[in-house]
């Protein structure tokens, strides 16, 4: 299937996770965060996210990007900034001719944990189990990005058929 890049957009921290499948196993290739300097002006922080994701895509060759959809937030200014960080991720994907797939936070949690209101800790724990990691993912943002990538893999028709036929 190729590499899948999951993105958990954020203005203070954008998490990323790159995974692939090998038969019925999920393999972690890379994960981490793009962390702009909080003291930088907002446009400079957006540029830092752009530069970090662009460098990642230039060094790796994913076949798709999976990104979390914008959710309704009570804090409108924060939601607007989050949307702008998400827009930067979408722009980088478009620049690399990468198809983008979007998943709601509830859909990601339901797919990875089996419960749509799972906590971040539960998501991180299941990501570690699904990827057979010996220790937890260092950042909750990277764990969320990996969960988004896993959600995409489990949502694709080929993988869904494998799971239904018991080949998984």
FENURKA-V430032 format. One record per residue. N is the residue number from 0. RES is the residue in one letter. PSI is psi in whole degrees, -180 to 180 (999 if undefined). NEAR is the number of other ideal C-beta (glycine too) atoms within 12 Angstrom. Layout:
{{N	RES	PSI	NEAR} {N	RES	PSI	NEAR}}
This chain:
{{0	X	-34	22} {1	X	177	24} {2	X	142	31} {3	X	131	43} {4	X	120	45} {5	X	140	55} {6	X	129	53} {7	X	94	48} {8	X	145	45} {9	X	152	36} {10	X	-29	35} {11	X	-26	26} {12	X	121	30} {13	X	117	44} {14	X	150	43} {15	X	152	49} {16	X	131	53} {17	X	122	38} {18	X	163	42} {19	X	169	30} {20	X	147	29} {21	X	98	16} {22	X	-120	12} {23	X	9	18} {24	X	148	16} {25	X	136	35} {26	X	127	26} {27	X	124	33} {28	X	-40	26} {29	X	150	29} {30	X	158	39} {31	X	-163	30} {32	X	150	31} {33	X	116	37} {34	X	97	22} {35	X	156	28} {36	X	125	16} {37	X	-25	14} {38	X	-13	10} {39	X	152	16} {40	X	154	13} {41	X	-47	21} {42	X	-35	16} {43	X	-34	16} {44	X	-39	27} {45	X	-40	31} {46	X	-39	23} {47	X	-39	28} {48	X	-46	42} {49	X	-51	29} {50	X	-42	19} {51	X	-46	29} {52	X	-38	44} {53	X	-42	24} {54	X	-40	18} {55	X	-46	35} {56	X	-28	31} {57	X	-29	15} {58	X	-18	17} {59	X	165	26} {60	X	70	19} {61	X	158	36} {62	X	-14	27} {63	X	157	33} {64	X	133	42} {65	X	130	45} {66	X	149	46} {67	X	136	41} {68	X	156	25} {69	X	135	25} {70	X	161	22} {71	X	130	14} {72	X	151	14} {73	X	-26	8} {74	X	96	11} {75	X	-46	12} {76	X	-39	13} {77	X	-41	18} {78	X	-38	20} {79	X	-44	16} {80	X	-40	26} {81	X	-42	31} {82	X	-35	25} {83	X	-39	26} {84	X	-40	40} {85	X	-40	32} {86	X	-38	25} {87	X	-44	34} {88	X	-42	43} {89	X	-38	29} {90	X	-46	25} {91	X	-42	35} {92	X	-45	32} {93	X	-37	19} {94	X	-27	17} {95	X	14	25} {96	X	41	14} {97	X	126	30} {98	X	145	20} {99	X	135	31} {100	X	137	30} {101	X	140	27} {102	X	141	37} {103	X	155	21} {104	X	-39	31} {105	X	-43	21} {106	X	-42	26} {107	X	-49	44} {108	X	-40	31} {109	X	-42	23} {110	X	-44	33} {111	X	-42	41} {112	X	-29	31} {113	X	6	16} {114	X	121	16} {115	X	-12	19} {116	X	27	14} {117	X	150	25} {118	X	165	17} {119	X	-36	26} {120	X	-43	17} {121	X	-41	25} {122	X	-48	42} {123	X	-40	35} {124	X	-45	23} {125	X	-36	33} {126	X	-45	44} {127	X	-41	29} {128	X	-45	22} {129	X	-31	32} {130	X	1	35} {131	X	48	16} {132	X	145	23} {133	X	-18	9} {134	X	160	13} {135	X	156	22} {136	X	137	38} {137	X	-32	22} {138	X	139	26} {139	X	-28	27} {140	X	-41	35} {141	X	-40	39} {142	X	-41	44} {143	X	-41	43} {144	X	-40	48} {145	X	-39	50} {146	X	-39	49} {147	X	-42	48} {148	X	-41	52} {149	X	-42	44} {150	X	-43	44} {151	X	-47	44} {152	X	-41	44} {153	X	-14	37} {154	X	-9	27} {155	X	146	25} {156	X	-42	13} {157	X	-43	19} {158	X	-38	28} {159	X	-40	17} {160	X	-39	14} {161	X	-46	19} {162	X	-38	18} {163	X	-33	12} {164	X	-3	11} {165	X	9	8} {166	X	-9	13} {167	X	999	18}}
